């Protein structure tokens, strides 16, 4: 079981950046004229498909073990965060870094929550349909919809359709937000650990 966990853990960590880069580069390579109908392209598609399928399997195994196996969780997350606890001093550094990283992450979550909560719309009315003599309007709102896909009804003054000049909504998807949170968590912990390690 230890050998299997080590293999899965290593492949999950090493293959992730390779897969991300391949997803960005490979479609551009496959779209070139020289690649169309090429046996090398077919071979590359098959190989990348197998590697990605295997990574999906290891990712599923990894997340399940992260939830239900405290030993696996400690081993993997220590490798990702570059945590070393070889003596009492390093254990103290880890505790201090974890505390400060936790407080920083709470503050960052509140920041993301605010960005996701606020909505801003700047509109311009037609010259012959000015509202109270005003040509532009600024609308501030709160995105209190708890579910993705909930439609927000746009209201207009007196039934006048305004031209939207600027509209702010939180631009990131759920997966993008979670990825940023993971990177911020690991980065904050590593930064604090290095800072306390120099003291």
C-alpha positions, 0 to 999 in steps of 0.5 A, spaced: 500 500 500 505 504 501 508 503 494 502 504 491 501 511 495 508 513 493 507 511 485 500 515 485 502 521 489 508 522 485 505 521 478 499 526 481 504 531 482 509 531 477 503 530 471 499 535 473 503 541 470 505 537 464 497 536 463 496 543 464 501 545 459 499 540 454 492 543 454 494 549 452 499 548 447 497 541 444 490 544 441 495 549 437 499 544 434 494 540 432 490 545 428 497 547 424 496 544 417 502 540 417 499 536 423 492 534 420 492 527 418 499 526 421 500 519 424 505 523 429 498 527 431 494 520 432 500 517 436 500 524 440 492 524 441 492 517 443 498 518 448 496 524 451 489 521 452 492 515 456 496 519 460 490 524 462 485 518 463 491 515 468 491 522 471 484 522 472 484 515 476 490 517 480 486 524 482 480 521 484 484 516 488 488 522 491 482 526 493 479 520 496 485 518 500 486 525 502 479 525 505 479 519 509 486 517 510 490 522 515 497 519 513 496 519 506 494 527 507 500 528 511 505 525 506 502 529 500 500 535 503 507 536 506 510 534 499 506 540 496 507 545 501 515 543 502 514 542 509 519 539 514 519 537 521 526 534 523 526 537 530 523 542 535 525 548 531 522 546 525 515 544 528 515 551 531 516 554 525 511 550 521 506 551 527 507 559 526 507 559 519 500 555 519 497 560 524 499 566 520 497 562 513 490 561 516 489 568 518 491 570 511 487 565 507 481 568 511 482 575 509 483 573 502 477 569 502 473 575 505 476 579 499 474 574 494 467 574 497 466 581 497 469 581 489 463 576 488 458 580 492 458 587 488 456 588 482 457 594 478 453 597 471 454 603 468 449 605 462 448 610 457 441 612 455 439 614 448 439 622 447 431 622 446 430 618 452 434 621 458 432 620 465 431 626 470 436 629 465 441 624 466 445 621 460 448 616 464 447 611 470 451 608 475 447 602 478 450 598 484 448 591 487 449 585 491 449 578 488 446 574 493 444 569 488 446 562 492 446 558 485 450 558 479 445 560 473 440 564 477 438 570 472 438 577 474 432 581 472 435 588 469 430 594 471 430 600 466 427 607 468 421 608 465 421 602 460 427 605 457 433 600 454 440 603 456 446 601 452 451 598 457 458 601 457 461 597 463 459 591 467 462 588 473 461 581 475 466 576 478 470 574 472 472 567 475 469 560 475 468 556 481 474 551 478 478 558 477 477 560 484 478 554 487 485 553 484 487 560 486 485 559 493 489 552 493 495 556 490 494 562 495 494 557 501 500 553 499 504 559 497 502 563 504 504 557 508 511 556 504 512 564 505 511 564 512 515 558 513 521 561 510 520 567 513 520 564 520 526 560 518 530 565 517 529 568 524 
